[in-house]
Amino acid sequence: MMGQPTKGSADYYKEGDWNIACSICGRKLKASEAVKNWQNFYRHPWHDEPRQPQDFARGVKDLIAVPFSQPETDTFIQTCSMNGLSAIPGLAIPGCMTPGNILFDPFGPS
């Protein structure tokens, strides 16, 4: 023959109150004694823990843009140089070279 189930500390009548189970330990307690934590779970007051302060930390936005910028104005202008005046292929500059002019030949006889 089996005995009667044992009664716990929350097994009593209180008008307008009811029993609930703690979300941590699962034991019964009266709803009026329970506390609601930040995750919306009800539990014994001694199981309640504060929310982690790091949950409220906010990052600082990095300003990665430069303070100002301007369009690039570098343009390459070819000027006639001694090698540009020569008629040597690879050194001559169009519009500057003089046919037959060989002032300096870096590829010349060694």
N, C-alpha and C positions, 0 to 999 in steps of 0.2 A: 504494500500500500504506500502510495506517495503522500508526502506531507504537503502542507499548504506552502505556496511561494512566500518567501520572506518579504517583509515590508521594508521599504527604504525610507530615507529621511524625507522624501517628497510625497509619500503616500499618506496624505491627510486631506481633509476637505477644507477648502478655503473658498468662500463665495466669490464668484467672478474670476477665479484663477484656474489655471490648468497646468498639467505637467508637460514638460518638453524634455528633449534629450540634449545634453551638452554636445556641441559640435567637436569638442576635443576628446573627452573621455567617454561620452555616450551615456553617462549616468543621468538619472532623472533629476529634475529640479523644477520648482515652480516658475512659471513665466515671469512673475513679478520680481523674482530674485535674479533672473538672467540679465546679462549685459549684451548689448549688440556691438560687435567690433566693426572695424573699418571695412571688412569684407562682407558685411551684412549677415554674419553668422551669430547665433545666440549661444552663449556659453556661461560657465560659472565665472563669477567675478575674479577668482584667482587664476583663471586661464587666460584672461584678457591680456593682450600685449599692445603696446602703442605701435603706430605705423612707423615704418623705417623713414627717417628724415631724408634719406637719399631719394625717396620717391618724389620728393618735392623739388629736387635740384633741377635747375634749368641751365642749359648750356649757354655760353656767350658766343654770339655770332661773330665769326671771323670776318673782318673787312679785308678781302683779298684783292680788291681793286686798287689800282694806283690812284693817287690823289688827282692827277691830271694826265692827259696824254695829248699828243699832237700827231698829225699825219706825217708819214715818212717823206722827207724832202730830198733824200739822197738820190741824185741822178748822176750817172756816169757820163762824163764828157771826155771824149778822147782828144788828146792834144798831140800834135805832131812832135815826135821825139826823134832822136838820132836814129834809133832802130826803126821807128815808124816811117822815116823817109826812105829807108833802104828798100830794095826790091827783093829781099829775102822772104820766101814764103813762111808764114807763121809769125813773122815779126812786122811785116809791112802793114800799115794802117790804110784802109781804103780812103782815097781822097788826099792822102799825104805822100804816098810813095812816088818816087821818081823812077821810071823804068831804067834799068841798067845801073842804078846807084847801089854800090856795095861799100858803105862806110865802115861797118863793123860786122864781121861774120863770126858769130859765136860757134857756128858749126863748121867753120873753115878748117884749113889744113892744120894738123897738129904736129 
